[in-house]
Amino acid sequence: MCCNFPVDWSLRACGRHGHVTYAPDEEALRGRLRAETALGEAWRCLRCGDFTLGPPHGAGPAGDAPVVLRGRALRDAAVLRLIAVFRWAKAVLVIVGAYGVWRFRAHHDAVRRAFDQDLPLVRPLAHKLGWNLDQSGVVHTLRTALGARTTTLTWIFLALLALAALLLTEGIGLWLLRRWGEYFSVIVTSAFIPVEIYEIVEKVSPFRIVILLINIAAVLYIALSKRLFGLRGGRAAYESERQEASLLEVEQAGLTLAERDHRPTRPTTRPTTRPTGRP
Protein backbone atom coordinates (compact mmCIF):
# COMPACT_ATOMS: atom_id res chain seq x y z
CA MET A 1 0.00 0.00 0.00
CA CYS A 2 1.48 3.34 -1.07
CA CYS A 3 1.04 6.57 0.88
CA ASN A 4 1.24 9.95 -0.79
CA PHE A 5 2.88 12.57 1.41
CA PRO A 6 2.46 16.22 0.45
CA VAL A 7 5.67 18.01 -0.45
CA ASP A 8 6.62 20.79 1.97
CA TRP A 9 8.22 23.15 -0.51
CA SER A 10 9.30 25.56 2.23
CA LEU A 11 11.22 22.92 4.20
CA ARG A 12 12.67 21.55 0.97
CA ALA A 13 14.00 24.99 0.02
CA CYS A 14 15.43 25.59 3.50
CA GLY A 15 17.14 22.21 3.38
CA ARG A 16 18.87 23.22 0.14
CA HIS A 17 19.55 26.91 0.71
CA GLY A 18 19.37 27.37 4.48
CA HIS A 19 16.98 29.31 6.69
CA VAL A 20 16.14 33.00 6.28
CA THR A 21 15.79 34.94 9.56
CA TYR A 22 15.12 38.63 10.13
CA ALA A 23 14.86 40.83 13.25
CA PRO A 24 12.29 43.63 12.81
CA ASP A 25 12.76 46.86 14.74
CA GLU A 26 9.19 46.75 16.03
CA GLU A 27 9.41 45.25 19.52
CA ALA A 28 6.02 43.51 19.49
CA LEU A 29 6.70 41.87 16.15
CA ARG A 30 10.27 41.02 17.17
CA GLY A 31 8.94 39.17 20.20
CA ARG A 32 6.81 36.93 18.00
CA LEU A 33 9.82 35.91 15.90
CA ARG A 34 12.39 35.46 18.70
CA ALA A 35 12.68 32.81 21.40
CA GLU A 36 15.16 32.14 24.20
CA THR A 37 16.45 28.58 24.59
CA ALA A 38 19.00 26.85 26.77
CA LEU A 39 21.43 27.04 23.84
CA GLY A 40 20.85 30.72 23.16
CA GLU A 41 18.46 32.82 21.13
CA ALA A 42 16.52 31.38 18.22
CA TRP A 43 14.77 33.17 15.37
CA ARG A 44 11.87 32.03 13.29
CA CYS A 45 12.62 31.31 9.63
CA LEU A 46 10.65 33.50 7.23
CA ARG A 47 10.38 30.62 4.77
CA CYS A 48 9.52 27.44 6.69
CA GLY A 49 8.39 28.98 9.98
CA ASP A 50 10.69 26.87 12.19
CA PHE A 51 12.96 28.39 14.85
CA THR A 52 16.68 28.18 14.21
CA LEU A 53 19.51 28.92 16.64
CA GLY A 54 21.83 31.84 16.10
CA PRO A 55 21.62 35.55 15.34
CA PRO A 56 19.29 36.76 12.58
CA HIS A 57 20.59 37.14 9.05
CA GLY A 58 19.17 40.64 8.78
CA ALA A 59 17.58 43.40 10.83
CA GLY A 60 15.65 46.62 10.27
CA PRO A 61 12.10 47.86 9.80
CA ALA A 62 9.51 45.21 9.03
CA GLY A 63 8.75 46.93 5.73
CA ASP A 64 12.34 46.36 4.58
CA ALA A 65 12.28 42.62 5.29
CA PRO A 66 12.93 40.40 2.26
CA VAL A 67 9.88 38.87 0.61
CA VAL A 68 10.72 35.17 0.78
CA LEU A 69 8.94 32.69 -1.45
CA ARG A 70 7.20 30.01 0.57
CA GLY A 71 4.57 27.31 0.11
CA ARG A 72 2.68 27.53 -3.16
CA ALA A 73 4.93 30.29 -4.48
CA LEU A 74 7.91 27.91 -4.22
CA ARG A 75 6.01 25.24 -6.12
CA ASP A 76 5.19 27.74 -8.88
CA ALA A 77 8.85 28.74 -9.03
CA ALA A 78 9.86 25.09 -9.47
CA VAL A 79 7.38 24.68 -12.34
CA LEU A 80 8.60 27.85 -14.06
CA ARG A 81 12.21 26.71 -13.82
CA LEU A 82 11.27 23.32 -15.23
CA ILE A 83 9.72 25.12 -18.21
CA ALA A 84 12.91 27.19 -18.50
CA VAL A 85 15.02 24.01 -18.75
CA PHE A 86 12.67 22.71 -21.44
CA ARG A 87 13.09 25.96 -23.40
CA TRP A 88 16.88 25.80 -23.10
CA ALA A 89 16.86 22.20 -24.38
CA LYS A 90 14.86 23.33 -27.42
CA ALA A 91 17.29 26.21 -27.94
CA VAL A 92 20.23 23.79 -27.99
CA LEU A 93 18.50 21.65 -30.65
CA VAL A 94 17.75 24.75 -32.74
CA ILE A 95 21.39 25.88 -32.49
CA VAL A 96 22.55 22.43 -33.61
CA GLY A 97 20.16 22.67 -36.56
CA ALA A 98 21.46 26.15 -37.43
CA TYR A 99 25.02 24.86 -37.35
CA GLY A 100 24.05 22.01 -39.67
CA VAL A 101 22.44 24.44 -42.12
CA TRP A 102 25.55 26.64 -42.06
CA ARG A 103 27.85 23.68 -42.72
CA PHE A 104 25.57 22.45 -45.48
CA ARG A 105 25.53 25.94 -47.00
CA ALA A 106 29.32 25.96 -47.18
CA HIS A 107 29.38 22.61 -49.07
CA HIS A 108 26.05 22.93 -50.84
CA ASP A 109 27.21 22.12 -54.39
CA ALA A 110 29.37 19.17 -53.34
CA VAL A 111 26.59 17.57 -51.31
CA ARG A 112 24.08 18.01 -54.13
CA ARG A 113 26.44 16.35 -56.64
CA ALA A 114 27.09 13.47 -54.25
CA PHE A 115 23.35 12.99 -53.73
CA ASP A 116 22.65 12.89 -57.47
CA GLN A 117 25.49 10.41 -58.04
CA ASP A 118 24.77 8.06 -55.14
CA LEU A 119 20.96 7.94 -55.36
CA PRO A 120 20.95 5.60 -58.44
CA LEU A 121 23.24 3.21 -56.57
CA VAL A 122 20.70 2.88 -53.78
CA ARG A 123 17.73 2.23 -56.04
CA PRO A 124 18.29 -1.59 -56.48
CA LEU A 125 18.50 -2.12 -52.71
CA ALA A 126 15.48 0.10 -52.11
CA HIS A 127 13.52 -1.80 -54.78
CA LYS A 128 14.23 -5.14 -53.06
CA LEU A 129 13.05 -3.66 -49.76
CA GLY A 130 9.84 -2.40 -51.39
CA TRP A 131 10.78 1.25 -50.93
CA ASN A 132 9.85 3.53 -53.82
CA LEU A 133 12.41 6.34 -53.71
CA ASP A 134 10.48 8.46 -56.20
CA GLN A 135 7.53 8.66 -53.80
CA SER A 136 9.53 8.83 -50.59
CA GLY A 137 8.89 11.87 -48.41
CA VAL A 138 12.46 11.77 -47.09
CA VAL A 139 13.95 11.85 -50.58
CA HIS A 140 11.55 14.65 -51.57
CA THR A 141 12.61 16.71 -48.55
CA LEU A 142 16.29 16.16 -49.31
CA ARG A 143 15.82 17.20 -52.93
CA THR A 144 13.98 20.35 -51.86
CA ALA A 145 16.76 21.25 -49.42
CA LEU A 146 19.49 20.54 -51.96
CA GLY A 147 17.69 22.60 -54.56
CA ALA A 148 17.52 25.62 -52.30
CA ARG A 149 19.67 28.59 -53.09
CA THR A 150 22.56 29.67 -50.94
CA THR A 151 20.71 32.88 -50.06
CA THR A 152 17.70 30.86 -48.90
CA LEU A 153 19.91 28.72 -46.68
CA THR A 154 21.43 31.86 -45.20
CA TRP A 155 17.98 33.18 -44.27
CA ILE A 156 17.07 29.81 -42.75
CA PHE A 157 20.28 29.94 -40.70
CA LEU A 158 19.48 33.46 -39.44
CA ALA A 159 15.88 32.50 -38.65
CA LEU A 160 17.06 29.54 -36.58
CA LEU A 161 19.48 31.75 -34.68
CA ALA A 162 16.68 34.23 -33.96
CA LEU A 163 14.46 31.42 -32.69
CA ALA A 164 17.27 30.13 -30.46
CA ALA A 165 17.75 33.64 -29.05
CA LEU A 166 14.02 33.86 -28.23
CA LEU A 167 14.11 30.50 -26.46
CA LEU A 168 17.23 31.40 -24.49
CA THR A 169 15.76 34.75 -23.44
CA GLU A 170 12.52 33.09 -22.41
CA GLY A 171 14.39 30.51 -20.34
CA ILE A 172 16.45 33.19 -18.59
CA GLY A 173 13.37 35.22 -17.68
CA LEU A 174 11.55 32.19 -16.31
CA TRP A 175 14.57 30.88 -14.38
CA LEU A 176 15.07 34.27 -12.71
CA LEU A 177 11.31 34.44 -11.94
CA ARG A 178 10.98 37.85 -13.57
CA ARG A 179 7.60 39.31 -14.42
CA TRP A 180 8.77 40.26 -17.91
CA GLY A 181 9.94 36.69 -18.44
CA GLU A 182 6.45 35.38 -17.71
CA TYR A 183 4.88 37.81 -20.20
CA PHE A 184 7.59 37.03 -22.75
CA SER A 185 7.02 33.28 -22.38
CA VAL A 186 3.25 33.51 -22.82
CA ILE A 187 3.51 35.79 -25.88
CA VAL A 188 6.24 33.82 -27.66
CA THR A 189 4.73 30.40 -26.94
CA SER A 190 1.25 31.55 -28.00
CA ALA A 191 2.67 32.90 -31.27
CA PHE A 192 4.00 29.47 -32.25
CA ILE A 193 0.88 27.48 -31.29
CA PRO A 194 -0.87 28.15 -34.67
CA VAL A 195 2.28 26.91 -36.46
CA GLU A 196 2.28 23.73 -34.40
CA ILE A 197 -1.42 23.17 -35.14
CA TYR A 198 -0.73 23.63 -38.87
CA GLU A 199 2.08 21.04 -38.70
CA ILE A 200 -0.25 18.55 -37.02
CA VAL A 201 -2.89 19.14 -39.69
CA GLU A 202 -0.28 18.52 -42.38
CA LYS A 203 0.96 15.33 -40.71
CA VAL A 204 -0.36 13.88 -37.48
CA SER A 205 2.41 12.79 -35.13
CA PRO A 206 2.19 11.75 -31.45
CA PHE A 207 5.32 13.75 -30.72
CA ARG A 208 3.87 16.92 -32.25
CA ILE A 209 0.62 16.47 -30.35
CA VAL A 210 2.48 16.07 -27.05
CA ILE A 211 4.58 19.19 -27.71
CA LEU A 212 1.43 21.17 -28.57
CA LEU A 213 -0.34 20.07 -25.39
CA ILE A 214 2.72 20.94 -23.29
CA ASN A 215 2.91 24.44 -24.76
CA ILE A 216 -0.83 25.08 -24.30
CA ALA A 217 -0.64 23.87 -20.69
CA ALA A 218 2.41 26.10 -20.07
CA VAL A 219 0.63 29.18 -21.46
CA LEU A 220 -2.50 28.59 -19.37
CA TYR A 221 -0.54 27.80 -16.21
CA ILE A 222 1.69 30.87 -16.39
CA ALA A 223 -1.08 33.26 -17.42
CA LEU A 224 -3.51 32.10 -14.72
CA SER A 225 -1.15 31.41 -11.81
CA LYS A 226 0.77 34.67 -12.30
CA ARG A 227 -2.40 36.67 -13.10
CA LEU A 228 -1.02 38.08 -16.37
CA PHE A 229 -2.95 40.40 -18.71
CA GLY A 230 -5.35 41.34 -15.93
CA LEU A 231 -6.53 37.77 -15.33
CA ARG A 232 -7.81 36.94 -11.82
CA GLY A 233 -7.29 40.51 -10.61
CA GLY A 234 -4.03 41.24 -12.44
CA ARG A 235 -0.76 42.43 -10.92
CA ALA A 236 -2.39 44.04 -7.87
CA ALA A 237 -3.99 40.75 -6.83
CA TYR A 238 -0.73 38.92 -7.52
CA GLU A 239 1.31 41.25 -5.30
CA SER A 240 -1.35 41.09 -2.60
CA GLU A 241 -1.23 37.30 -2.68
CA ARG A 242 2.55 37.35 -2.31
CA GLN A 243 2.37 39.72 0.65
CA GLU A 244 -0.33 37.67 2.35
CA ALA A 245 1.86 34.57 2.07
CA SER A 246 4.76 36.36 3.81
CA LEU A 247 5.41 35.15 7.35
CA LEU A 248 5.98 38.69 8.56
CA GLU A 249 2.63 39.76 7.17
CA VAL A 250 0.95 36.80 8.87
CA GLU A 251 2.57 37.64 12.22
CA GLN A 252 1.71 41.32 11.82
CA ALA A 253 -1.91 40.41 11.15
CA GLY A 254 -1.92 38.12 14.18
CA LEU A 255 -0.43 40.88 16.34
CA THR A 256 -3.05 43.36 15.18
CA LEU A 257 -5.81 40.87 15.90
CA ALA A 258 -4.45 40.16 19.39
CA GLU A 259 -4.25 43.87 20.20
CA ARG A 260 -7.82 44.35 19.03
CA ASP A 261 -9.07 41.45 21.17
CA HIS A 262 -7.34 42.78 24.30
CA ARG A 263 -8.47 46.37 23.77
CA PRO A 264 -10.97 47.44 26.49
CA THR A 265 -14.43 47.95 25.15
CA ARG A 266 -16.45 51.03 25.90
CA PRO A 267 -20.05 50.74 27.08
CA THR A 268 -22.44 51.26 24.24
CA THR A 269 -25.36 52.44 26.40
CA ARG A 270 -25.57 54.98 29.14
CA PRO A 271 -26.49 53.80 32.64
CA THR A 272 -30.08 54.51 33.50
CA THR A 273 -30.97 56.28 36.74
CA ARG A 274 -34.24 55.87 38.50
CA PRO A 275 -36.14 59.05 39.15
CA THR A 276 -36.52 59.86 42.78
CA GLY A 277 -40.15 60.34 43.77
CA ARG A 278 -41.62 62.11 46.75
CA PRO A 279 -43.13 59.99 49.52
KOLFIMAR-606785 format. One record per residue (C-alpha): x, y, z. Coordinates in steps of 0.5 Angstrom, whole numbers. Example, Ala and Ser with C-alpha at 12.3 -4.5 7.8 and 13.67 -1.06 7.14 Angstrom:
[[25 -9 16]],
[[27 -2 14]],
***
This chain:
[[0 0 0]],
[[3 7 -2]],
[[2 13 2]],
[[2 20 -2]],
[[6 25 3]],
[[5 32 1]],
[[11 36 -1]],
[[13 42 4]],
[[16 46 -1]],
[[19 51 4]],
[[22 46 8]],
[[25 43 2]],
[[28 50 0]],
[[31 51 7]],
[[34 44 7]],
[[38 46 0]],
[[39 54 1]],
[[39 55 9]],
[[34 59 13]],
[[32 66 13]],
[[32 70 19]],
[[30 77 20]],
[[30 82 27]],
[[25 87 26]],
[[26 94 29]],
[[18 93 32]],
[[19 90 39]],
[[12 87 39]],
[[13 84 32]],
[[21 82 34]],
[[18 78 40]],
[[14 74 36]],
[[20 72 32]],
[[25 71 37]],
[[25 66 43]],
[[30 64 48]],
[[33 57 49]],
[[38 54 54]],
[[43 54 48]],
[[42 61 46]],
[[37 66 42]],
[[33 63 36]],
[[30 66 31]],
[[24 64 27]],
[[25 63 19]],
[[21 67 14]],
[[21 61 10]],
[[19 55 13]],
[[17 58 20]],
[[21 54 24]],
[[26 57 30]],
[[33 56 28]],
[[39 58 33]],
[[44 64 32]],
[[43 71 31]],
[[39 74 25]],
[[41 74 18]],
[[38 81 18]],
[[35 87 22]],
[[31 93 21]],
[[24 96 20]],
[[19 90 18]],
[[17 94 11]],
[[25 93 9]],
[[25 85 11]],
[[26 81 5]],
[[20 78 1]],
[[21 70 2]],
[[18 65 -3]],
[[14 60 1]],
[[9 55 0]],
[[5 55 -6]],
[[10 61 -9]],
[[16 56 -8]],
[[12 50 -12]],
[[10 55 -18]],
[[18 57 -18]],
[[20 50 -19]],
[[15 49 -25]],
[[17 56 -28]],
[[24 53 -28]],
[[23 47 -30]],
[[19 50 -36]],
[[26 54 -37]],
[[30 48 -38]],
[[25 45 -43]],
[[26 52 -47]],
[[34 52 -46]],
[[34 44 -49]],
[[30 47 -55]],
[[35 52 -56]],
[[40 48 -56]],
[[37 43 -61]],
[[36 49 -65]],
[[43 52 -65]],
[[45 45 -67]],
[[40 45 -73]],
[[43 52 -75]],
[[50 50 -75]],
[[48 44 -79]],
[[45 49 -84]],
[[51 53 -84]],
[[56 47 -85]],
[[51 45 -91]],
[[51 52 -94]],
[[59 52 -94]],
[[59 45 -98]],
[[52 46 -102]],
[[54 44 -109]],
[[59 38 -107]],
[[53 35 -103]],
[[48 36 -108]],
[[53 33 -113]],
[[54 27 -108]],
[[47 26 -107]],
[[45 26 -115]],
[[51 21 -116]],
[[50 16 -110]],
[[42 16 -111]],
[[42 11 -117]],
[[46 6 -113]],
[[41 6 -108]],
[[35 4 -112]],
[[37 -3 -113]],
[[37 -4 -105]],
[[31 0 -104]],
[[27 -4 -110]],
[[28 -10 -106]],
[[26 -7 -100]],
[[20 -5 -103]],
[[22 2 -102]],
[[20 7 -108]],
[[25 13 -107]],
[[21 17 -112]],
[[15 17 -108]],
[[19 18 -101]],
[[18 24 -97]],
[[25 24 -94]],
[[28 24 -101]],
[[23 29 -103]],
[[25 33 -97]],
[[33 32 -99]],
[[32 34 -106]],
[[28 41 -104]],
[[34 43 -99]],
[[39 41 -104]],
[[35 45 -109]],
[[35 51 -105]],
[[39 57 -106]],
[[45 59 -102]],
[[41 66 -100]],
[[35 62 -98]],
[[40 57 -93]],
[[43 64 -90]],
[[36 66 -89]],
[[34 60 -86]],
[[41 60 -81]],
[[39 67 -79]],
[[32 65 -77]],
[[34 59 -73]],
[[39 64 -69]],
[[33 68 -68]],
[[29 63 -65]],
[[35 60 -61]],
[[36 67 -58]],
[[28 68 -56]],
[[28 61 -53]],
[[34 63 -49]],
[[32 70 -47]],
[[25 66 -45]],
[[29 61 -41]],
[[33 66 -37]],
[[27 70 -35]],
[[23 64 -33]],
[[29 62 -29]],
[[30 69 -25]],
[[23 69 -24]],
[[22 76 -27]],
[[15 79 -29]],
[[18 81 -36]],
[[20 73 -37]],
[[13 71 -35]],
[[10 76 -40]],
[[15 74 -46]],
[[14 67 -45]],
[[7 67 -46]],
[[7 72 -52]],
[[12 68 -55]],
[[9 61 -54]],
[[2 63 -56]],
[[5 66 -63]],
[[8 59 -64]],
[[2 55 -63]],
[[-2 56 -69]],
[[5 54 -73]],
[[5 47 -69]],
[[-3 46 -70]],
[[-1 47 -78]],
[[4 42 -77]],
[[-1 37 -74]],
[[-6 38 -79]],
[[-1 37 -85]],
[[2 31 -81]],
[[-1 28 -75]],
[[5 26 -70]],
[[4 24 -63]],
[[11 27 -61]],
[[8 34 -64]],
[[1 33 -61]],
[[5 32 -54]],
[[9 38 -55]],
[[3 42 -57]],
[[-1 40 -51]],
[[5 42 -47]],
[[6 49 -50]],
[[-2 50 -49]],
[[-1 48 -41]],
[[5 52 -40]],
[[1 58 -43]],
[[-5 57 -39]],
[[-1 56 -32]],
[[3 62 -33]],
[[-2 67 -35]],
[[-7 64 -29]],
[[-2 63 -24]],
[[2 69 -25]],
[[-5 73 -26]],
[[-2 76 -33]],
[[-6 81 -37]],
[[-11 83 -32]],
[[-13 76 -31]],
[[-16 74 -24]],
[[-15 81 -21]],
[[-8 82 -25]],
[[-2 85 -22]],
[[-5 88 -16]],
[[-8 82 -14]],
[[-1 78 -15]],
[[3 82 -11]],
[[-3 82 -5]],
[[-2 75 -5]],
[[5 75 -5]],
[[5 79 1]],
[[-1 75 5]],
[[4 69 4]],
[[10 73 8]],
[[11 70 15]],
[[12 77 17]],
[[5 80 14]],
[[2 74 18]],
[[5 75 24]],
[[3 83 24]],
[[-4 81 22]],
[[-4 76 28]],
[[-1 82 33]],
[[-6 87 30]],
[[-12 82 32]],
[[-9 80 39]],
[[-9 88 40]],
[[-16 89 38]],
[[-18 83 42]],
[[-15 86 49]],
[[-17 93 48]],
[[-22 95 53]],
[[-29 96 50]],
[[-33 102 52]],
[[-40 101 54]],
[[-45 103 48]],
[[-51 105 53]],
[[-51 110 58]],
[[-53 108 65]],
[[-60 109 67]],
[[-62 113 73]],
[[-68 112 77]],
[[-72 118 78]],
[[-73 120 86]],
[[-80 121 88]],
[[-83 124 94]],
[[-86 120 99]],
***
